[in-house]
Structures are given as C-alpha cells and as structure tokens.
Amino acid sequence: MREIKLDKLINFLKGNSSYSYSIDGDKLMISFQSPTLEEAGGDGDLSKVYLITFVIKGETAILDSCKLIDGLNEREIQGEIDFWLDYIEISTER
C-alpha cells in the first residue's frame, strides 16, 4: 500500500477547495468530484466522483482504497492514483 506523510496530505487538501475530507478515528476519507464534461468544455453532464480512503498510522497516511463512481458504475482504481500522490509529494515540497 502507498504511504504519504499525513501533514502533507492534509495541507494539500486544505489548499484545494475541490476536495472534501473527514477524519473518523484512524480513517481519512477524501472525496473529489471531477468537472462535468460540459464544465470542462465538452458536451453532456457526466461527472465522476472519487472516494479515497487512507488509514492513519502515527504521522503517516496509508492508502486503503480508491473508488471511482461514474454514473451507476463503481470500480476500484487504487493502482491509478499513484500519479496524484506523486503530485502531492512534489507540490508540497515548496
């Protein structure tokens, strides 16, 4: 499972209004709704929701699951989230 420093992740989330998150015990739950195709300059109203869960261990957040909900379809995309976590690591180094 992929790990990231908890404070880096929280600081990233606080600085980005596109994300909402909550902490319940040792679980950090993040949701992100992508822009609709229309908002992104295309046609239609399809929107995707990402639900990402981490387990908190001390000062570390460990990726537990990542689901993509696209209309009525839901699928695990845990392996596809590495790029996003890499981006957080890089963007919070400044």
HUGIGI-V294834 format. One record per backbone hydrogen bond with DSSP energy under -0.5 kcal/mol. NH is the residue of the N-H (numbers start at 1). CO is the residue of the C=O. E is the energy in kcal/mol with one decimal. If there is no record, write none. Layout:
nh->{NH/NH}
co->{CO/CO}
e->{E/E}
This chain:
nh->{4/6/9/10/11/12/13/14/15/16/19/20/22/24/27/28/29/29/30/31/32/33/34/34/37/38/40/41/42/49/50/51/52/52/53/54/55/56/57/57/60/61/62/62/63/63/64/65/67/68/69/69/70/70/71/71/73/75/77/80/81/82/85/86/87/88/89/90/91/92/93}
co->{61/59/5/6/7/8/9/10/11/13/16/31/29/27/24/54/22/27/52/20/50/18/32/48/46/44/36/38/37/69/32/67/30/50/65/28/62/26/55/60/57/4/55/60/2/61/53/53/51/75/49/67/68/73/47/69/70/68/66/77/78/79/81/82/83/84/85/86/87/88/90}
e->{-2.0/-2.4/-2.0/-2.7/-2.5/-2.1/-2.4/-2.7/-1.4/-1.4/-1.8/-2.2/-2.1/-2.6/-1.5/-2.5/-2.9/-0.5/-3.2/-2.9/-1.9/-0.7/-0.6/-2.6/-1.1/-1.1/-2.0/-1.4/-4.0/-2.4/-3.2/-2.6/-2.9/-0.5/-2.9/-2.7/-2.8/-3.3/-0.5/-2.9/-1.8/-3.2/-2.9/-0.5/-3.2/-0.5/-3.2/-1.8/-2.8/-2.8/-3.1/-0.5/-0.6/-2.8/-0.7/-0.6/-1.9/-2.0/-3.0/-1.9/-1.2/-0.5/-2.0/-2.7/-2.3/-2.1/-2.3/-2.3/-3.1/-1.6/-1.3}
